Amino acid sequence: MADQLNSSRVQVNLIGLKKADYRGNPSTLCQGCGHNSISSQIIAACYELNIQPEDIVKFSGIGCSSKSPTYFLNRSFGFNGLHGRMPSIATGSLFADHSLRGIGVSGDGDTASIGLGQFKHAVRRNLRLVYIIENNGVYGLTKGQFSATAEEGLYLKSQGTNPYMPVDIAWEALLGHAT
């Protein structure tokens, strides 16, 4: 009987929160989309690290990745910025309030195209920001144009074959002295 009672109790972390306290709204993203897996891992990490959701501020740009922060940490404040400008908003917010922890979610188009300069400055400043790039090589929200990270030779029915070398975001971060 005691074993049944213990197994039916909801587990809490060291600060008394349940994993459900770290969730957000139900996802509306496409089935099989990798963005949902990323949200699940953010939930798990924050729960296991005993982080108060209110101590985190979420930032995003435009595109499918901009929807992701809705699906985790519903007790955290979130800000959806302009295309490619998420790092600037995160920089200002985190410089203004050093007690906050930042999670920035951005897509490959948001980061490696219009926001590449913003990305480079964010990594060189070494912000207190977990910068997550949801990189799938296409602009998924507008249904399948190549992004700057698409592999050379990739074929899409709507676009043909990609003739361009991809932007390597990890290499760009290392060149910017990211840690």
N, C-alpha and C positions, 0 to 999 in steps of 0.2 A: 504494500500500500504506500509506504514512504517513497519507494522508487517511482510510482505513478505520479505522486504529488510533485516530486522534484523534476520529472521530465515534462510536466505540464506547465511549469513556471516559465515565464518569459525571461530570457536572459537580458541582463543589463550590463553595460560596461562600467568602468571604475568611477565614472561621474554620474551613474544612475540613469543613463539613457538607453533606450532600446534601439535596435537597428532601424526600426520604423521611424524613429525620430530624425533620421538622416535622409529619409526618402523625400521625393517631391511628387509632382503630379504624374499620372500615368502617361507614358510615352505615346506620342502620335507619329513617331518616325516609322519609316518602312520596316517591315519584318526583315530580320537578318542584318539590319544596319549595325555597323560596328560602334556607332555612337552610343547605343544602349548599353553595350558591354563596358564602355568607358565610364558611363554614369554609375553603373553597378559597382565598379571598382573604386570610384571616388567615395561612394556610400560606405563600402566595406572598410576602406582605409581610414576615413574620418571616425567611424565607430571604433575600430580597433585602436586608434591612436588617442582616443578619449578627448577629441576636440569638440568644444562647444560650437554648435552650428552658428550661433550668433557672432562668433569671433571671426567668421569667414565672410568675405565679400566675393561675389561671383561676377565675372566680367565676360562678355562675349561680343562678337561682331555681327556679321550678317551671313545668312545661308543656313543650311541644316544645322551646323554647329551652334548657331545662335539659339536654337531651341533647347539644346542639351541642358543648360543650367536650370531649366524649369523642372527637370526630372530628378534633381538631387538637392538636398539641403534646403527644404522648403522654409526653414526658419532663418535662413541667411538672406541678406539683402543682395539683389542682383541688378546689374546694369547692362543693357544691350546697347552697344555703341554703333557708330557708323562703320561702313565697310572699311576694314583695314585699320581702324583707329582704336581698337580695344586696348593695345598696349599703352597708349597715351592716357586714356581714362584710368587705367589701372595705376600708372605711374603717379598721376596726381592724387588719386585716392590714398594710395599706400604711403606716399610722402606726407600727406596731410594727417594721417592717423596711423602711427607706427604700431599700435596695438592690434591692428587688423592683419589677418592672413588672407592672401589673395589666391583665387583660382581663376585663371583665364582660359577660356575654351574658344578656340578659333579654328576655322577650316583651312585647308591648303590654299584655296583661292584668297581668303581673307589674309593669310599670313605671307604666302610666297608670291603673291602678285601685288595688289594695291597696298598691302601692309608690310612689305618687306623692310622698308626703311624703319618703320615703327618697331618691328620685331628686333632689328639689329640694335636699336638704341635701348630697348628694354633689356636685352641680354647683356649688353655692355655695362648697364647700370646695376646689374645683379640684384634686381628687385626681390622683395619677399613675395614672390609670385610663382605658383606652380602654373606653368604655361603649357597647356595641352593642345596639340595640333591634331585635329581629326582629319587625317590625310587619306583621301581615297582616289586622288588623281583626276577627279572630275568635279564639275559644278553640278551636284546632284539635284539641288532645289530647282534649277532651271532645266533639268532633264538631260544632262550628259555632254556638255562641252568639256574639252580637255582643260585641266588646270595647269598651272606652271610646274607642278610636280609629276605630271603624267609621264610615264616612261616613253622614250623615243621608240617608235615602231608600234605603239599601242594602236589597235584598231577599234573604232566605234562606228556603228552603223550610221549614226547621224553626222559624223565628222570625218570619216575616212581614217587614214593613218596619220599619227602624230609625227611630224618631221623634226621636232625640236628636242634637244637634250633637256632633261628635267632639272629644275632648281633643287638642290640638295639642302633641305632645311637644317638637318643636323650639322652638316659642314658649315653652313652659314652661322649657326649658333657657336660652333667651336672657333670660327674666325673672329667672332665678336667677343670671345673670352668668356663664354657662358660657363657657369660652374654648377 
